[in-house]
Amino acid sequence: MKTLLVALNAKYVQSNLAVRTLRTACLDYNLECEIYESNVNEQLSTHLEAIVSSNPDIIGFSCYIWNISQVSYIGNK
């Protein structure tokens, strides 16, 4: 089962520690886990294409006030 952890950061210079911590925990249990990290300034279609092309079984989103509208949109697609 493949898990994709998605982080849409506010800026290009940020890194999302939450998805990295969760990925490390998954690796401790030999679970297949990848990270997709981008920012809220990218086109939503770019995010959707990257997520779909990863072909995950499970998608986890890191949600914050600056990305909740984009996450909600993507989650409903």
C-alpha positions as CSV (number, residue, x, y, z in Angstrom):
1,M,0.0,0.0,0.0
2,K,1.5,3.3,-1.1
3,T,1.0,6.5,0.9
4,L,1.6,10.0,-0.4
5,L,2.1,12.8,2.1
6,V,1.2,16.2,0.5
7,A,2.5,19.5,1.8
8,L,1.5,22.8,0.2
9,N,3.7,25.4,1.8
10,A,3.2,29.2,1.9
11,K,6.6,29.8,0.2
12,Y,9.3,28.0,-1.8
13,V,11.8,28.4,1.0
14,Q,9.8,26.5,3.5
15,S,10.1,22.8,4.3
16,N,7.3,20.9,6.0
17,L,8.6,19.0,9.0
18,A,5.3,17.2,9.6
19,V,5.4,15.2,6.4
20,R,9.0,14.4,7.0
21,T,8.3,13.1,10.5
22,L,5.4,11.0,9.3
23,R,7.5,9.6,6.4
24,T,10.2,8.6,8.9
25,A,7.6,6.8,11.0
26,C,6.3,4.9,8.0
27,L,9.8,3.8,7.0
28,D,10.3,2.4,10.5
29,Y,7.4,0.0,9.7
30,N,8.6,-0.7,6.2
31,L,5.6,1.1,4.6
32,E,5.9,2.6,1.2
33,C,5.6,6.4,1.6
34,E,6.5,9.4,-0.6
35,I,6.3,13.1,-0.1
36,Y,4.9,15.7,-2.6
37,E,5.9,19.1,-1.5
38,S,5.1,22.4,-3.3
39,N,3.6,25.7,-2.5
40,V,0.2,27.4,-2.7
41,N,1.4,29.7,-5.6
42,E,1.5,26.7,-8.0
43,Q,-1.5,26.0,-10.2
44,L,-4.0,23.5,-8.7
45,S,-3.7,21.4,-11.9
46,T,0.0,21.0,-11.3
47,H,-0.7,19.6,-7.8
48,L,-3.4,17.3,-9.1
49,E,-1.2,15.9,-11.9
50,A,1.6,15.2,-9.5
51,I,-0.7,13.5,-7.0
52,V,-2.5,11.4,-9.6
53,S,0.8,10.4,-11.3
54,S,2.1,9.1,-8.0
55,N,-0.8,6.6,-8.0
56,P,-1.1,6.5,-4.2
57,D,-3.5,4.3,-2.3
58,I,-3.6,6.7,0.6
59,I,-3.1,10.5,0.6
60,G,-2.4,12.5,3.7
61,F,-2.5,16.3,3.6
62,S,-0.7,18.7,5.9
63,C,-3.3,21.4,6.5
64,Y,-2.8,25.0,7.6
65,I,-4.7,28.2,7.3
66,W,-2.7,29.2,4.2
67,N,-3.4,26.1,2.3
68,I,-6.8,24.8,3.4
69,S,-8.8,26.1,0.4
70,Q,-6.4,24.4,-2.0
71,V,-6.3,21.2,0.1
72,S,-10.1,21.1,0.2
73,Y,-10.4,21.6,-3.5
74,I,-7.8,18.8,-4.3
75,G,-9.4,16.5,-1.7
76,N,-12.8,16.8,-3.4
77,K,-11.4,15.9,-6.8
